[in-house]
Amino acid sequence: MAKPKHKVIITCAVTGAIHTPSMSPYLPVTPDEIAAAAIAAAEAGAAILHLHARDPETGQPTQDPDVFGKFLPRIKQATDAVVNITTGGSPHMTVTERMQPAAVFKPEVASLNMGSMNFGLYPMLKRFSEFNYEWERQHLENSRDLVFKNTPRDIAMVLAEMGQARGARFEFECYDIGHLNMLAHFVERGLVTGPLFIQFVFGVLGGMGAEPENLTHMKRVADRLFGDSYAFSVLAAGRQQMPMGAMAVEMGGHVRVGLEDNLWLEKGVLAENYQLVERAKTIIENMGARVMGPAALREKLGLIKRAPRASVDGTAGCADRGSFWHWLGDGQTIF
């Protein structure tokens, strides 16, 4: 088989809302930690930084724009990477809550989940039994009865608020074939235009398993629905992160890594985000492909770079929303 010749996008999802602080000392929690992890991932080769926030005291997922405001300016000043702000937040949140940071900061890219699904995290209770915060256990236990709600009305709301009103492009997260069909539905309605960037998601209980046959089938269906008007990336939870990523590269696709999806560098060795990016880059280059930089990525996806409005004085960000908006200028954006 011929070696891949295309340039590969590496996305790094640095913290997410799935794993909890007690699972790894390297999981970024505070604004300082999230900023440092994101910057290191960009320096290692990540062209996209997929960003969530956490309560700096407890590590619990939060969509509070004040918290995002304490690390986003540092990241934008220190890197040229494309910032992707989640609208997925946590499955426990409403869609209105989940949209808040992207609505405030107007990123180049926002993630968008393309369908409702069961979202089972409780199997992790077999591997982790001791927690520093009570919310961590409940976070996993409550997923026994958790539906991640992303109805057609929810999706249309995010598309209208973030795409039509604020000009964001999207990373469309598809956990199953039905999610591809839902995306095709919104393309047909004219609410989504290409080029599309689709994240195939594998390994979450309730979605597709991280198996090669599932990736082949997803690619086949996406080809039929979208032709040559899309690019795809692969996210595989846990130990299948690198094998499924390598398969994606072989098929002409792109790769997502990071502690949101996988805590381990190898068996028994916990990873830092930049190490996962470095490992992905090594695999990509050993396969004969190259890593795509932010400038080429912006051209490929039709993004418009939005430079910071002002400099940052070296701190982690502004202490509160009032000072942040004073620094930023009311109604403006850092992107």
C-alpha positions as semicolon CSV with decimal commas, in nm:
position;residue;x (nm);y (nm);z (nm)
1;M;0,000;0,000;0,000
2;A;0,128;0,347;-0,092
3;K;0,239;0,572;0,191
4;P;0,009;0,865;0,281
5;K;0,124;1,188;0,118
6;H;-0,122;1,437;0,265
7;K;-0,063;1,679;0,549
8;V;-0,230;1,567;0,871
9;I;-0,414;1,788;1,120
10;I;-0,343;1,704;1,483
11;T;-0,608;1,821;1,729
12;C;-0,528;1,815;2,100
13;A;-0,821;1,803;2,343
14;V;-0,640;1,901;2,659
15;T;-0,886;1,837;2,944
16;G;-1,248;1,770;2,840
17;A;-1,530;1,680;3,078
18;I;-1,499;1,301;3,104
19;H;-1,194;1,219;3,314
20;T;-1,168;1,348;3,669
21;P;-0,872;1,501;3,858
22;S;-0,806;1,195;4,075
23;M;-0,740;0,982;3,764
24;S;-0,421;1,163;3,663
25;P;-0,198;1,434;3,812
26;Y;-0,141;1,559;3,456
27;L;-0,508;1,637;3,383
28;P;-0,517;2,019;3,355
29;V;-0,759;2,179;3,600
30;T;-0,661;2,539;3,680
31;P;-0,642;2,813;3,416
32;D;-0,262;2,810;3,451
33;E;-0,251;2,435;3,391
34;I;-0,488;2,448;3,093
35;A;-0,294;2,733;2,933
36;A;0,042;2,560;2,987
37;A;-0,086;2,226;2,853
38;A;-0,242;2,387;2,546
39;I;0,069;2,590;2,463
40;A;0,294;2,286;2,502
41;A;0,063;2,082;2,278
42;A;0,077;2,352;2,010
43;E;0,455;2,364;2,031
44;A;0,462;1,985;1,989
45;G;0,262;2,005;1,666
46;A;-0,109;2,041;1,740
47;A;-0,274;2,275;1,488
48;I;-0,610;2,274;1,672
49;L;-0,659;2,312;2,048
50;H;-0,997;2,177;2,160
51;L;-1,073;2,353;2,487
52;H;-1,295;2,293;2,788
53;A;-1,271;2,457;3,132
54;R;-1,283;2,329;3,489
55;D;-1,357;2,477;3,827
56;P;-1,005;2,555;3,953
57;E;-1,096;2,450;4,309
58;T;-1,260;2,112;4,243
59;G;-1,176;2,024;3,882
60;Q;-1,544;1,990;3,797
61;P;-1,634;2,076;3,433
62;T;-1,768;2,428;3,390
63;Q;-1,882;2,643;3,100
64;D;-1,848;2,965;3,297
65;P;-1,704;3,223;3,054
66;D;-1,515;3,385;3,342
67;V;-1,302;3,072;3,375
68;F;-1,236;3,051;3,000
69;G;-1,135;3,417;3,012
70;K;-0,849;3,333;3,246
71;F;-0,666;3,105;3,000
72;L;-0,779;3,194;2,646
73;P;-0,581;3,520;2,617
74;R;-0,257;3,347;2,716
75;I;-0,308;3,072;2,462
76;K;-0,384;3,314;2,182
77;Q;-0,082;3,528;2,262
78;A;0,157;3,234;2,289
79;T;0,051;3,021;1,989
80;D;-0,082;3,046;1,636
81;A;-0,292;2,732;1,683
82;V;-0,659;2,736;1,593
83;V;-0,873;2,749;1,908
84;N;-1,179;2,525;1,912
85;I;-1,415;2,601;2,202
86;T;-1,652;2,323;2,298
87;T;-2,029;2,361;2,272
88;G;-2,051;2,006;2,409
89;G;-1,939;2,111;2,756
90;S;-2,058;1,825;2,973
91;P;-2,347;1,586;2,895
92;H;-2,500;1,695;3,226
93;M;-2,549;2,055;3,100
94;T;-2,823;2,214;2,893
95;V;-2,741;2,332;2,542
96;T;-2,778;2,695;2,655
97;E;-2,517;2,642;2,927
98;R;-2,287;2,463;2,687
99;M;-2,289;2,747;2,434
100;Q;-2,193;3,026;2,675
101;P;-1,814;3,044;2,629
102;A;-1,825;3,012;2,250
103;A;-2,095;3,278;2,236
104;V;-1,881;3,518;2,440
105;F;-1,541;3,455;2,280
106;K;-1,639;3,387;1,917
107;P;-1,371;3,129;1,828
108;E;-1,261;3,033;1,479
109;V;-1,398;2,682;1,539
110;A;-1,660;2,542;1,776
111;S;-1,739;2,176;1,830
112;L;-2,094;2,052;1,770
113;N;-2,236;1,712;1,863
114;M;-2,465;1,583;1,590
115;G;-2,712;1,371;1,784
116;S;-2,844;1,254;2,120
117;M;-2,702;0,935;2,269
118;N;-2,651;0,733;2,583
119;F;-2,321;0,842;2,738
120;G;-2,192;0,576;2,976
121;L;-1,886;0,667;3,180
122;Y;-1,955;0,433;3,472
123;P;-1,728;0,149;3,347
124;M;-1,436;0,364;3,467
125;L;-1,546;0,284;3,823
126;K;-1,386;-0,059;3,769
127;R;-1,047;0,104;3,715
128;F;-1,068;0,395;3,959
129;S;-1,199;0,351;4,314
130;E;-1,043;0,634;4,515
131;F;-1,140;0,997;4,452
132;N;-1,040;1,327;4,606
133;Y;-1,381;1,487;4,546
134;E;-1,724;1,333;4,594
135;W;-1,851;1,481;4,269
136;E;-1,610;1,256;4,077
137;R;-1,779;0,934;4,185
138;Q;-2,124;1,081;4,127
139;H;-2,014;1,204;3,784
140;L;-1,944;0,844;3,683
141;E;-2,234;0,681;3,870
142;N;-2,492;0,920;3,727
143;S;-2,395;0,825;3,374
144;R;-2,586;0,498;3,420
145;D;-2,896;0,707;3,342
146;L;-2,742;0,975;3,122
147;V;-2,861;1,079;2,778
148;F;-2,641;1,338;2,609
149;K;-2,917;1,552;2,459
150;N;-2,849;1,699;2,114
151;T;-3,186;1,719;1,940
152;P;-3,242;1,870;1,594
153;R;-3,367;2,185;1,767
154;D;-3,053;2,201;1,984
155;I;-2,828;2,158;1,681
156;A;-3,015;2,423;1,484
157;M;-2,979;2,663;1,778
158;V;-2,601;2,619;1,792
159;L;-2,570;2,654;1,414
160;A;-2,772;2,977;1,422
161;E;-2,602;3,131;1,725
162;M;-2,244;3,028;1,653
163;G;-2,234;2,990;1,277
164;Q;-2,476;3,236;1,123
165;A;-2,455;3,504;1,394
166;R;-2,087;3,477;1,495
167;G;-1,914;3,328;1,192
168;A;-1,764;3,017;1,352
169;R;-1,684;2,705;1,156
170;F;-1,755;2,371;1,321
171;E;-1,592;2,047;1,418
172;F;-1,891;1,813;1,375
173;E;-1,862;1,533;1,630
174;C;-2,028;1,215;1,500
175;Y;-2,051;0,914;1,730
176;D;-2,256;0,699;1,494
177;I;-2,388;0,667;1,138
178;G;-2,709;0,845;1,233
179;H;-2,507;1,153;1,323
180;L;-2,368;1,167;0,970
181;N;-2,721;1,153;0,836
182;M;-2,821;1,436;1,071
183;L;-2,533;1,645;0,941
184;A;-2,641;1,573;0,582
185;H;-2,990;1,691;0,680
186;F;-2,857;2,029;0,792
187;V;-2,643;2,057;0,481
188;E;-2,956;1,997;0,273
189;R;-3,139;2,268;0,469
190;G;-2,859;2,512;0,389
191;L;-2,764;2,569;0,754
192;V;-2,423;2,407;0,702
193;T;-2,184;2,467;0,413
194;G;-1,852;2,308;0,325
195;P;-1,575;2,243;0,360
196;L;-1,687;2,022;0,648
197;F;-1,456;1,904;0,926
198;I;-1,602;1,588;1,079
199;Q;-1,472;1,416;1,392
200;F;-1,549;1,043;1,392
201;V;-1,578;0,947;1,760
202;F;-1,517;0,591;1,878
203;G;-1,501;0,417;2,213
204;V;-1,766;0,597;2,421
205;L;-2,024;0,357;2,566
206;G;-2,341;0,448;2,378
207;G;-2,162;0,520;2,051
208;M;-1,951;0,314;1,813
209;G;-1,679;0,086;1,942
210;A;-1,317;0,164;1,853
211;E;-1,291;-0,102;1,584
212;P;-1,140;-0,077;1,235
213;E;-1,461;-0,201;1,070
214;N;-1,655;0,089;1,220
215;L;-1,408;0,344;1,088
216;T;-1,423;0,190;0,741
217;H;-1,802;0,205;0,746
218;M;-1,812;0,565;0,872
219;K;-1,574;0,672;0,596
220;R;-1,780;0,490;0,332
221;V;-2,104;0,657;0,441
222;A;-1,943;1,001;0,470
223;D;-1,802;0,965;0,119
224;R;-2,148;0,887;-0,012
225;L;-2,313;1,175;0,173
226;F;-2,052;1,450;0,131
227;G;-1,828;1,351;-0,160
228;D;-1,507;1,552;-0,161
229;S;-1,649;1,842;0,042
230;Y;-1,531;1,717;0,381
231;A;-1,224;1,624;0,582
232;F;-1,241;1,373;0,865
233;S;-1,049;1,321;1,186
234;V;-1,059;1,027;1,425
235;L;-1,102;1,038;1,802
236;A;-1,073;0,703;1,980
237;A;-1,111;0,682;2,356
238;G;-0,852;0,503;2,566
239;R;-0,583;0,268;2,440
240;Q;-0,715;0,267;2,082
241;Q;-0,630;0,636;2,040
242;M;-0,306;0,580;1,847
243;P;-0,399;0,266;1,648
244;M;-0,722;0,420;1,520
245;G;-0,543;0,747;1,454
246;A;-0,283;0,566;1,243
247;M;-0,562;0,398;1,046
248;A;-0,720;0,740;0,987
249;V;-0,392;0,870;0,846
250;E;-0,365;0,569;0,616
251;M;-0,717;0,648;0,489
252;G;-0,636;1,013;0,420
253;G;-0,774;1,153;0,743
254;H;-0,659;1,341;1,051
255;V;-0,602;1,271;1,420
256;R;-0,724;1,391;1,759
257;V;-0,531;1,311;2,077
258;G;-0,527;1,452;2,429
259;L;-0,622;1,381;2,789
260;E;-0,991;1,442;2,721
261;D;-0,994;1,108;2,539
262;N;-0,700;0,907;2,675
263;L;-0,487;0,936;2,990
264;W;-0,213;0,691;2,896
265;L;0,107;0,713;2,694
266;E;0,153;0,336;2,722
267;K;0,045;0,063;2,961
268;G;0,108;0,183;3,316
269;V;0,248;0,521;3,209
270;L;0,029;0,830;3,244
271;A;0,066;1,087;2,967
272;E;0,088;1,461;2,939
273;N;-0,087;1,625;2,647
274;Y;0,229;1,727;2,462
275;Q;0,358;1,369;2,481
276;L;0,048;1,240;2,305
277;V;0,092;1,504;2,035
278;E;0,458;1,407;1,995
279;R;0,366;1,039;1,970
280;A;0,102;1,114;1,706
281;K;0,346;1,329;1,509
282;T;0,607;1,052;1,514
283;I;0,355;0,798;1,386
284;I;0,239;1,034;1,111
285;E;0,592;1,107;0,992
286;N;0,695;0,742;1,009
287;M;0,401;0,666;0,781
288;G;0,538;0,909;0,522
289;A;0,295;1,195;0,585
290;R;0,359;1,539;0,734
291;V;0,188;1,744;1,001
292;M;-0,022;2,041;0,891
293;G;0,044;2,378;1,052
294;P;-0,216;2,636;1,155
295;A;-0,177;2,854;0,842
296;A;-0,240;2,564;0,604
297;L;-0,527;2,449;0,825
298;R;-0,696;2,787;0,805
299;E;-0,671;2,777;0,428
300;K;-0,802;2,420;0,409
301;L;-1,108;2,485;0,626
302;G;-1,176;2,840;0,509
303;L;-1,107;2,996;0,849
304;I;-1,044;3,363;0,909
305;K;-0,773;3,423;1,167
306;R;-0,889;3,656;1,444
307;A;-0,595;3,814;1,619
308;P;-0,604;3,922;1,984
309;R;-0,722;4,281;2,037
310;A;-0,458;4,354;2,298
311;S;-0,149;4,208;2,459
312;V;-0,139;4,007;2,777
313;D;0,101;4,116;3,050
314;G;0,225;3,765;3,127
315;T;-0,041;3,676;3,383
316;A;-0,281;3,386;3,346
317;G;-0,562;3,620;3,247
318;C;-0,785;3,875;3,412
319;A;-0,909;3,812;3,759
320;D;-1,278;3,857;3,689
321;R;-1,518;3,925;3,407
322;G;-1,534;4,296;3,479
323;S;-1,159;4,339;3,438
324;F;-1,158;4,102;3,140
325;W;-1,415;4,308;2,954
326;H;-1,230;4,626;3,050
327;W;-0,915;4,478;2,900
328;L;-1,100;4,349;2,594
329;G;-1,335;4,633;2,518
330;D;-1,712;4,580;2,549
331;G;-1,856;4,382;2,259
332;Q;-1,518;4,281;2,113
333;T;-1,353;3,944;2,093
334;I;-1,009;3,803;2,156
335;F;-1,035;3,592;1,841
